[in-house]
Amino acid sequence: QVQLVESGGGLVQAGGSLRLSCTASGRTFSRYIMGWFRQAPGKERESVATIRRSGDSPGYADSVKGRFTISRDNAKNTVYLQMNSLKPEDTAVYYCAAKSLYSTSWTDWGQGTQVTVSS
């Protein structure tokens, strides 16, 4: 239903910051719940943050609470992930995903963007 493209990944030192962006194609963007996921080498994919259609009540994994902030701009068809106080364990490929309110699974995914945090 929507096509997603992530950007903003890169290499940073521990304690630094990055801002990821995910731009969607499609006029129904505002109807979707959006989320950020990540997959580190040798680990399973995990949910990082989710945000409702309106932007209310964002949810975060315990490992990133207080450091990461998810937001969205429906007028620009874009969802963001602001990542502060980055740690080496945050190193992973980060994916943007979308689902409708009535879906039980995430069905639309971006291609991923690499985030590497050095010690």
VEXSE-635800 format. One record per residue (C-alpha): residue in three letters; chain; x negated, y negated, z negated. Coordinates in nm, 3 decimals, always signed. Example, Ala and Ser with C-alpha at 12.3 -4.5 7.8 and 13.67 -1.06 7.14 Angstrom:
2
 rest kette    east   north      up
  ALA     A  -1.230  +0.450  -0.780
  SER     A  -1.367  +0.106  -0.714
This chain:
119
 rest kette    east   north      up
  GLN     A  +0.000  +0.000  +0.000
  VAL     A  -0.291  -0.234  -0.077
  GLN     A  -0.653  -0.243  +0.034
  LEU     A  -0.908  -0.343  -0.230
  VAL     A  -1.262  -0.480  -0.189
  GLU     A  -1.494  -0.537  -0.487
  SER     A  -1.785  -0.779  -0.505
  GLY     A  -2.016  -0.936  -0.762
  GLY     A  -2.223  -0.640  -0.877
  GLY     A  -2.598  -0.660  -0.920
  LEU     A  -2.898  -0.617  -1.147
  VAL     A  -2.914  -0.805  -1.477
  GLN     A  -3.110  -0.788  -1.801
  ALA     A  -2.950  -0.670  -2.123
  GLY     A  -2.752  -0.954  -2.278
  GLY     A  -2.674  -1.109  -1.942
  SER     A  -2.344  -1.160  -1.763
  LEU     A  -2.175  -1.070  -1.436
  ARG     A  -1.837  -1.154  -1.287
  LEU     A  -1.678  -0.892  -1.063
  SER     A  -1.406  -0.977  -0.814
  CYS     A  -1.155  -0.755  -0.639
  THR     A  -0.961  -0.899  -0.347
  ALA     A  -0.651  -0.725  -0.219
  SER     A  -0.487  -0.727  +0.121
  GLY     A  -0.110  -0.711  +0.114
  ARG     A  +0.179  -0.937  +0.025
  THR     A  +0.292  -0.714  -0.263
  PHE     A  -0.019  -0.765  -0.480
  SER     A  +0.177  -0.924  -0.763
  ARG     A  +0.389  -0.609  -0.799
  TYR     A  +0.091  -0.394  -0.902
  ILE     A  -0.076  -0.318  -1.229
  MET     A  -0.450  -0.362  -1.177
  GLY     A  -0.743  -0.197  -1.343
  TRP     A  -1.120  -0.169  -1.350
  PHE     A  -1.291  +0.168  -1.384
  ARG     A  -1.652  +0.275  -1.391
  GLN     A  -1.856  +0.587  -1.335
  ALA     A  -2.209  +0.624  -1.466
  PRO     A  -2.456  +0.887  -1.340
  GLY     A  -2.371  +1.226  -1.488
  LYS     A  -2.049  +1.101  -1.647
  GLU     A  -1.680  +1.111  -1.561
  ARG     A  -1.495  +0.806  -1.437
  GLU     A  -1.348  +0.603  -1.722
  SER     A  -1.102  +0.320  -1.756
  VAL     A  -1.256  -0.014  -1.852
  ALA     A  -0.968  -0.262  -1.846
  THR     A  -0.611  -0.297  -1.723
  ILE     A  -0.382  -0.593  -1.668
  ARG     A  -0.007  -0.628  -1.618
  ARG     A  +0.151  -0.785  -1.313
  SER     A  +0.196  -1.116  -1.491
  GLY     A  -0.148  -1.111  -1.652
  ASP     A  -0.004  -1.053  -2.000
  SER     A  -0.144  -0.813  -2.258
  PRO     A  -0.469  -0.696  -2.103
  GLY     A  -0.606  -0.369  -2.236
  TYR     A  -0.968  -0.266  -2.286
  ALA     A  -1.174  +0.038  -2.365
  ASP     A  -1.317  +0.024  -2.716
  SER     A  -1.668  +0.018  -2.574
  VAL     A  -1.613  -0.318  -2.400
  LYS     A  -1.375  -0.501  -2.635
  GLY     A  -1.503  -0.845  -2.719
  ARG     A  -1.746  -0.844  -2.427
  PHE     A  -1.537  -0.796  -2.110
  THR     A  -1.236  -0.998  -1.993
  ILE     A  -0.996  -0.898  -1.716
  SER     A  -0.786  -1.162  -1.541
  ARG     A  -0.590  -1.202  -1.220
  ASP     A  -0.484  -1.475  -0.981
  ASN     A  -0.182  -1.354  -0.789
  ALA     A  -0.189  -1.659  -0.560
  LYS     A  -0.536  -1.550  -0.444
  ASN     A  -0.465  -1.175  -0.447
  THR     A  -0.765  -1.131  -0.675
  VAL     A  -0.845  -0.960  -1.004
  TYR     A  -1.162  -1.038  -1.199
  LEU     A  -1.377  -0.871  -1.460
  GLN     A  -1.599  -1.105  -1.660
  MET     A  -1.872  -0.903  -1.828
  ASN     A  -2.077  -1.064  -2.105
  SER     A  -2.342  -0.931  -2.341
  LEU     A  -2.416  -0.648  -2.102
  LYS     A  -2.587  -0.336  -2.232
  PRO     A  -2.786  -0.069  -2.047
  GLU     A  -2.502  +0.176  -2.113
  ASP     A  -2.276  -0.046  -1.900
  THR     A  -2.472  +0.062  -1.593
  ALA     A  -2.230  +0.226  -1.350
  VAL     A  -2.043  +0.190  -1.026
  TYR     A  -1.738  -0.024  -1.097
  TYR     A  -1.413  +0.034  -0.911
  CYS     A  -1.100  -0.175  -0.876
  ALA     A  -0.771  +0.014  -0.868
  ALA     A  -0.399  -0.055  -0.833
  LYS     A  -0.073  +0.118  -0.910
  SER     A  +0.294  +0.029  -0.918
  LEU     A  +0.479  +0.004  -1.248
  TYR     A  +0.663  +0.327  -1.168
  SER     A  +0.360  +0.535  -1.070
  THR     A  +0.192  +0.770  -1.317
  SER     A  -0.144  +0.758  -1.141
  TRP     A  -0.382  +0.511  -0.979
  THR     A  -0.351  +0.558  -0.605
  ASP     A  -0.530  +0.261  -0.444
  TRP     A  -0.905  +0.219  -0.494
  GLY     A  -1.181  -0.010  -0.378
  GLN     A  -1.518  +0.112  -0.250
  GLY     A  -1.702  +0.028  -0.572
  THR     A  -1.981  -0.212  -0.665
  GLN     A  -2.302  -0.120  -0.848
  VAL     A  -2.381  -0.280  -1.183
  THR     A  -2.726  -0.212  -1.328
  VAL     A  -2.835  -0.344  -1.668
  SER     A  -3.205  -0.320  -1.751
  SER     A  -3.353  -0.302  -2.100
